[in-house]
Amino acid sequence: VWIFGYGSLVWRPGFEFTSRKVGFIRGYSRRFWQGDTFHRGSEKMPGRVVTLLEDCGACTWGVAYEVRGEQIAASLEYLNMREAVLGGYDTKLVKFHPQEKDAEEPFLALVYIATPQNPSYLGPASEEDIAAQIIVSSGCAGHNIEYLLRLADFMRYFCPQAEDKHLFSIEEALISILPCLYYTEDSLEET
């Protein structure tokens, strides 16, 4: 079984796997439209994490993990809790295209996708509003800023040829807001 990750799974799968491949799926755009009240946020301040939006002309880059034998049941049980129960994601089968030039043909992979019917679904917002929400959110897996920056780093280092305007626009908005947080009246008086 192959499992496709496009959010935190790209750097922290949390389950044992046999192999991994960087690549993409077609027909979906990655969007920070899913709320998170557990991993990267709280009930009072939900974080923003990614989901996929059907988009026929787009592709989303990520990592496919191959799980075999006893790894299958353990990984699916873990992901069911992490993504489906806590995150509110549904599962679909998608065609995964490996990045390697001489790789085998595309193959099917399982992916978790949050839909607008999900109670934690937040939907669209401006890049600035999403960045502002990410800055103030933190959950049991860490700060929401870490989630955004690790995903941007993954795209930059493993998929440099790929475009993800939504992701990088939010990163730019976050970086433009962050310096303001460090220059409070107290810090100005000390200098």
C-alpha positions as a printed Julia matrix, in Angstrom:
191×3 Matrix{Float64}:
   0.0    0.0     0.0
   1.24   3.5    -0.82
   0.22   6.53    1.27
   0.58  10.06   -0.12
   1.47  12.88    2.25
   1.31  16.56    1.28
   1.36  18.28    4.7
   3.21  17.28    7.88
   3.51  13.71    6.59
   6.29  14.91    4.25
   8.66  15.44    7.21
   7.01  13.48   10.04
   5.12  10.42    8.85
   4.94   8.89   12.33
   4.69   5.31   11.06
   7.09   2.67    9.77
   7.46   2.37    6.02
   9.5    0.34    3.55
  10.36   3.09    1.06
   9.47   6.66    0.16
   9.31   8.6    -3.09
   8.95  12.32   -3.78
   6.45  13.11   -6.51
   3.07  14.61   -7.27
  -0.6   13.96   -7.86
  -2.67  15.75  -10.5
  -6.08  17.36  -10.17
  -5.6   18.9    -6.71
  -4.29  22.14   -5.18
  -2.87  22.3    -1.64
  -4.69  24.87    0.52
  -4.38  26.04    4.14
  -8.14  25.76    4.54
  -8.39  23.09    7.25
  -8.66  24.08   10.9
  -6.67  22.21   13.53
  -7.66  22.28   17.2
  -5.29  19.5    18.31
  -1.95  19.14   16.49
  -1.27  22.8    15.53
  -3.94  24.74   17.38
  -6.49  24.68   20.18
 -10.25  25.02   20.56
  -9.82  28.75   21.32
  -7.24  29.35   18.58
  -7.45  26.79   15.78
  -4.36  26.44   13.63
  -4.37  26.23    9.86
  -3.13  23.09    8.11
  -3.4   21.94    4.52
  -6.0   19.97    2.67
  -6.53  19.34   -1.02
  -8.99  21.11   -3.26
 -10.08  19.51   -6.53
  -8.48  21.57   -9.29
  -8.21  19.86  -12.69
  -5.23  21.86  -13.97
  -3.12  21.66  -10.8
  -0.7   19.24   -9.23
   0.4   18.83   -5.62
   3.86  17.66   -4.64
   4.56  15.49   -1.62
   5.86  12.1    -0.54
   4.45   8.62   -1.13
   5.3    6.03    1.53
   5.22   2.31    0.81
   3.98   0.17    3.69
   4.11  -3.63    3.6
   3.05  -6.58    5.72
   2.53  -5.69    9.37
   3.28  -2.03    8.6
  -0.04  -1.72    6.74
  -2.42  -2.26    9.65
  -0.26  -0.25   12.07
   0.15   2.72    9.72
  -3.53   2.84    8.75
  -4.61   2.64   12.39
  -2.2    5.46   13.27
  -3.27   7.63   10.31
  -6.94   6.97   10.97
  -6.49   8.49   14.42
  -4.12  11.3    13.33
  -5.94  12.35   10.17
  -9.49  10.99   10.2
 -10.57  11.12   13.87
  -8.55  14.12   15.08
  -8.25  15.94   11.76
 -11.57  15.12   10.12
 -10.1   13.92    6.83
 -11.63  11.42    4.38
  -9.6    8.97    2.29
  -9.31   8.69   -1.48
  -7.16   6.8    -3.96
  -5.1    9.02   -6.27
  -2.54   8.41   -9.01
   0.96   9.27   -7.78
   3.71  10.28  -10.24
   7.26   9.71   -8.91
   9.77  12.52   -9.4
  12.58  10.22  -10.55
  13.11  10.34  -14.31
  13.62   6.6   -14.73
  10.98   5.62  -12.18
   8.25   3.14  -12.8
   4.82   4.14  -14.05
   2.49   6.17  -11.81
   0.77   4.11   -9.12
  -2.23   4.45   -6.81
  -1.78   5.9    -3.35
  -4.11   6.52   -0.43
  -4.54  10.18    0.53
  -6.4   11.96    3.34
  -8.44  15.01    2.28
 -10.61  17.34    4.38
 -13.8   18.49    2.71
 -16.0   21.56    3.27
 -18.47  19.3     5.11
 -15.87  18.73    7.83
 -16.67  20.61   11.08
 -13.05  21.86   11.34
 -12.98  23.11    7.74
 -12.22  26.86    7.67
 -12.22  27.49    3.94
 -10.55  30.31    2.03
  -9.06  33.47    3.51
  -6.46  35.97    2.38
  -2.79  34.98    2.69
  -2.36  37.71    5.31
  -5.28  36.43    7.42
  -4.03  32.83    7.18
  -0.51  33.93    8.19
  -1.89  35.93   11.14
  -3.86  32.9    12.33
  -0.8   30.64   11.97
   1.35  33.04   14.03
  -0.91  32.79   17.1
  -1.68  29.05   16.95
   0.04  26.16   18.68
  -0.98  22.6    19.55
   0.37  19.35   20.95
   2.59  18.75   17.86
   4.13  22.23   18.06
   3.65  25.74   16.77
   1.71  26.33   13.57
   4.62  28.45   12.26
   6.83  25.34   12.27
   4.24  23.5    10.15
   4.2   26.25    7.51
   7.99  26.71    7.38
   8.77  22.98    7.24
   6.32  22.52    4.38
   7.84  25.47    2.5
  11.34  24.08    3.1
  10.3   20.66    1.81
   9.0   22.23   -1.41
  12.1   24.39   -1.81
  14.62  21.55   -1.3
  12.89  18.47   -2.68
  10.71  19.98   -5.42
  12.53  23.14   -6.56
  10.93  22.98  -10.01
   7.39  22.97   -8.59
   5.25  26.03   -7.99
   3.01  26.42   -4.96
   1.98  30.07   -5.0
  -0.53  29.63   -2.16
   2.09  28.14    0.2
   4.84  30.62   -0.62
   2.47  33.62   -0.48
   1.47  32.64    3.06
   5.14  32.19    3.99
   5.91  35.69    2.63
   2.96  37.16    4.52
   4.13  35.48    7.73
   7.69  36.78    7.31
   6.39  40.31    6.69
   4.31  40.17    9.91
   6.9   38.52   12.17
   9.37  41.43   12.52
   6.54  43.52   13.99
   6.18  41.03   16.83
   9.76  41.56   18.0
   9.62  45.36   18.28
   7.34  45.98   21.21
   7.52  49.17   23.29
   9.5   47.29   26.01
  12.17  46.12   23.55
  12.48  49.63   22.08
  13.02  51.16   25.55
  15.85  48.7    26.27
  17.84  49.66   23.14
